[in-house]
Amino acid sequence: MTSNNKRDKMVWAGRVVTVLVALPFFLSAFMKFSGNPKMVQGWNHLGWPESMVTVIAILEITSVLLYLVPQTSTLGAILMTGYLGGAIATHLRIGEPVFMQVLFGVLIWGGLYLRESSLRQILPIRKLSD
Protein backbone atom coordinates (compact mmCIF):
# COMPACT_ATOMS: atom_id res chain seq x y z
CA MET A 1 0.00 0.00 0.00
CA THR A 2 1.39 3.40 -0.95
CA SER A 3 1.92 6.12 1.60
CA ASN A 4 -0.67 8.38 -0.07
CA ASN A 5 -3.24 5.58 -0.17
CA LYS A 6 -2.69 4.87 3.54
CA ARG A 7 -2.95 8.57 4.34
CA ASP A 8 -6.17 8.90 2.32
CA LYS A 9 -7.71 5.97 4.19
CA MET A 10 -6.74 7.53 7.53
CA VAL A 11 -8.31 10.85 6.53
CA TRP A 12 -11.53 9.15 5.43
CA ALA A 13 -11.65 7.07 8.62
CA GLY A 14 -11.18 10.30 10.59
CA ARG A 15 -14.03 11.95 8.70
CA VAL A 16 -16.33 9.02 9.43
CA VAL A 17 -15.44 9.06 13.15
CA THR A 18 -15.87 12.85 13.19
CA VAL A 19 -19.37 12.72 11.70
CA LEU A 20 -20.43 9.83 13.92
CA VAL A 21 -19.25 11.62 17.06
CA ALA A 22 -20.85 14.93 16.00
CA LEU A 23 -24.33 13.47 15.45
CA PRO A 24 -25.17 12.80 19.13
CA PHE A 25 -24.08 16.34 20.03
CA PHE A 26 -26.44 17.80 17.42
CA LEU A 27 -29.24 15.54 18.65
CA SER A 28 -28.55 16.61 22.23
CA ALA A 29 -28.60 20.31 21.32
CA PHE A 30 -31.81 20.02 19.32
CA MET A 31 -33.46 18.16 22.20
CA LYS A 32 -32.49 21.05 24.47
CA PHE A 33 -34.07 23.51 22.02
CA SER A 34 -37.24 21.39 21.80
CA GLY A 35 -38.28 21.91 25.41
CA ASN A 36 -39.48 18.30 25.53
CA PRO A 37 -40.85 17.53 29.03
CA LYS A 38 -38.59 14.46 29.37
CA MET A 39 -35.56 16.59 28.50
CA VAL A 40 -36.59 19.19 31.09
CA GLN A 41 -37.06 16.42 33.67
CA GLY A 42 -33.57 15.06 32.87
CA TRP A 43 -32.14 18.57 33.04
CA ASN A 44 -33.67 19.11 36.47
CA HIS A 45 -32.29 15.72 37.57
CA LEU A 46 -28.78 17.00 36.73
CA GLY A 47 -29.31 20.03 38.97
CA TRP A 48 -29.08 22.71 36.27
CA PRO A 49 -31.59 25.59 36.16
CA GLU A 50 -33.90 25.50 33.13
CA SER A 51 -32.76 29.00 32.20
CA MET A 52 -29.39 27.51 31.16
CA VAL A 53 -30.78 25.00 28.64
CA THR A 54 -30.65 27.33 25.63
CA VAL A 55 -27.23 28.72 26.54
CA ILE A 56 -25.76 25.22 26.86
CA ALA A 57 -27.40 24.14 23.57
CA ILE A 58 -25.89 27.13 21.75
CA LEU A 59 -22.45 26.36 23.20
CA GLU A 60 -22.83 22.72 22.21
CA ILE A 61 -23.82 23.46 18.60
CA THR A 62 -21.15 26.14 18.22
CA SER A 63 -18.44 23.76 19.45
CA VAL A 64 -19.55 20.97 17.11
CA LEU A 65 -19.76 23.27 14.10
CA LEU A 66 -16.23 24.52 14.79
CA TYR A 67 -15.11 20.90 15.07
CA LEU A 68 -16.61 19.99 11.70
CA VAL A 69 -14.95 22.86 9.79
CA PRO A 70 -11.40 21.81 8.85
CA GLN A 71 -9.94 25.29 9.46
CA THR A 72 -11.32 25.44 13.02
CA SER A 73 -11.43 21.72 13.90
CA THR A 74 -8.73 21.88 16.60
CA LEU A 75 -10.48 24.78 18.35
CA GLY A 76 -13.75 22.84 18.09
CA ALA A 77 -12.13 19.75 19.61
CA ILE A 78 -10.78 21.82 22.49
CA LEU A 79 -14.20 23.39 23.13
CA MET A 80 -15.96 20.02 22.88
CA THR A 81 -13.47 18.58 25.36
CA GLY A 82 -14.28 21.42 27.74
CA TYR A 83 -17.99 20.80 27.22
CA LEU A 84 -17.48 17.12 28.04
CA GLY A 85 -15.48 18.09 31.12
CA GLY A 86 -18.53 19.96 32.38
CA ALA A 87 -20.74 16.98 31.58
CA ILE A 88 -18.37 14.64 33.42
CA ALA A 89 -18.30 16.91 36.48
CA THR A 90 -22.10 17.17 36.44
CA HIS A 91 -22.63 13.41 36.26
CA LEU A 92 -19.96 12.60 38.85
CA ARG A 93 -21.51 15.13 41.23
CA ILE A 94 -24.78 13.18 41.25
CA GLY A 95 -23.10 9.77 41.28
CA GLU A 96 -23.72 8.73 37.68
CA PRO A 97 -21.21 6.93 35.44
CA VAL A 98 -19.17 8.93 32.93
CA PHE A 99 -18.02 6.19 30.56
CA MET A 100 -19.86 7.62 27.54
CA GLN A 101 -18.52 11.13 28.05
CA VAL A 102 -14.95 9.83 28.28
CA LEU A 103 -15.49 7.67 25.19
CA PHE A 104 -16.79 10.68 23.24
CA GLY A 105 -13.70 12.65 24.27
CA VAL A 106 -11.44 9.89 22.95
CA LEU A 107 -13.44 9.69 19.72
CA ILE A 108 -13.35 13.46 19.22
CA TRP A 109 -9.56 13.52 19.37
CA GLY A 110 -9.20 10.19 17.55
CA GLY A 111 -11.22 11.47 14.60
CA LEU A 112 -9.23 14.69 14.52
CA TYR A 113 -5.95 12.79 14.80
CA LEU A 114 -6.83 10.64 11.79
CA ARG A 115 -7.87 13.53 9.57
CA GLU A 116 -5.27 16.15 10.56
CA SER A 117 -1.68 15.44 9.53
CA SER A 118 -0.49 18.45 11.53
CA LEU A 119 -1.83 16.88 14.73
CA ARG A 120 -0.11 13.58 13.87
CA GLN A 121 3.17 15.50 13.55
CA ILE A 122 2.73 17.18 16.94
CA LEU A 123 1.58 13.97 18.71
CA PRO A 124 3.23 11.09 16.90
CA ILE A 125 2.34 7.55 17.90
CA ARG A 126 5.57 5.63 18.06
CA LYS A 127 6.12 1.91 18.04
CA LEU A 128 7.44 0.45 21.27
CA SER A 129 10.91 -0.97 20.93
CA ASP A 130 11.36 -4.67 21.71
C-alpha positions in Angstrom: 0.0 0.0 0.0 1.4 3.4 -1.0 1.9 6.1 1.6 -0.7 8.4 -0.1 -3.2 5.6 -0.2 -2.7 4.9 3.5 -2.9 8.6 4.3 -6.2 8.9 2.3 -7.7 6.0 4.2 -6.7 7.5 7.5 -8.3 10.8 6.5 -11.5 9.1 5.4 -11.6 7.1 8.6 -11.2 10.3 10.6 -14.0 12.0 8.7 -16.3 9.0 9.4 -15.4 9.1 13.1 -15.9 12.8 13.2 -19.4 12.7 11.7 -20.4 9.8 13.9 -19.2 11.6 17.1 -20.8 14.9 16.0 -24.3 13.5 15.4 -25.2 12.8 19.1 -24.1 16.3 20.0 -26.4 17.8 17.4 -29.2 15.5 18.6 -28.6 16.6 22.2 -28.6 20.3 21.3 -31.8 20.0 19.3 -33.5 18.2 22.2 -32.5 21.0 24.5 -34.1 23.5 22.0 -37.2 21.4 21.8 -38.3 21.9 25.4 -39.5 18.3 25.5 -40.8 17.5 29.0 -38.6 14.5 29.4 -35.6 16.6 28.5 -36.6 19.2 31.1 -37.1 16.4 33.7 -33.6 15.1 32.9 -32.1 18.6 33.0 -33.7 19.1 36.5 -32.3 15.7 37.6 -28.8 17.0 36.7 -29.3 20.0 39.0 -29.1 22.7 36.3 -31.6 25.6 36.2 -33.9 25.5 33.1 -32.8 29.0 32.2 -29.4 27.5 31.2 -30.8 25.0 28.6 -30.7 27.3 25.6 -27.2 28.7 26.5 -25.8 25.2 26.9 -27.4 24.1 23.6 -25.9 27.1 21.8 -22.5 26.4 23.2 -22.8 22.7 22.2 -23.8 23.5 18.6 -21.1 26.1 18.2 -18.4 23.8 19.5 -19.5 21.0 17.1 -19.8 23.3 14.1 -16.2 24.5 14.8 -15.1 20.9 15.1 -16.6 20.0 11.7 -15.0 22.9 9.8 -11.4 21.8 8.8 -9.9 25.3 9.5 -11.3 25.4 13.0 -11.4 21.7 13.9 -8.7 21.9 16.6 -10.5 24.8 18.4 -13.7 22.8 18.1 -12.1 19.7 19.6 -10.8 21.8 22.5 -14.2 23.4 23.1 -16.0 20.0 22.9 -13.5 18.6 25.4 -14.3 21.4 27.7 -18.0 20.8 27.2 -17.5 17.1 28.0 -15.5 18.1 31.1 -18.5 20.0 32.4 -20.7 17.0 31.6 -18.4 14.6 33.4 -18.3 16.9 36.5 -22.1 17.2 36.4 -22.6 13.4 36.3 -20.0 12.6 38.8 -21.5 15.1 41.2 -24.8 13.2 41.3 -23.1 9.8 41.3 -23.7 8.7 37.7 -21.2 6.9 35.4 -19.2 8.9 32.9 -18.0 6.2 30.6 -19.9 7.6 27.5 -18.5 11.1 28.1 -15.0 9.8 28.3 -15.5 7.7 25.2 -16.8 10.7 23.2 -13.7 12.6 24.3 -11.4 9.9 23.0 -13.4 9.7 19.7 -13.3 13.5 19.2 -9.6 13.5 19.4 -9.2 10.2 17.6 -11.2 11.5 14.6 -9.2 14.7 14.5 -5.9 12.8 14.8 -6.8 10.6 11.8 -7.9 13.5 9.6 -5.3 16.1 10.6 -1.7 15.4 9.5 -0.5 18.5 11.5 -1.8 16.9 14.7 -0.1 13.6 13.9 3.2 15.5 13.6 2.7 17.2 16.9 1.6 14.0 18.7 3.2 11.1 16.9 2.3 7.6 17.9 5.6 5.6 18.1 6.1 1.9 18.0 7.4 0.5 21.3 10.9 -1.0 20.9 11.4 -4.7 21.7 
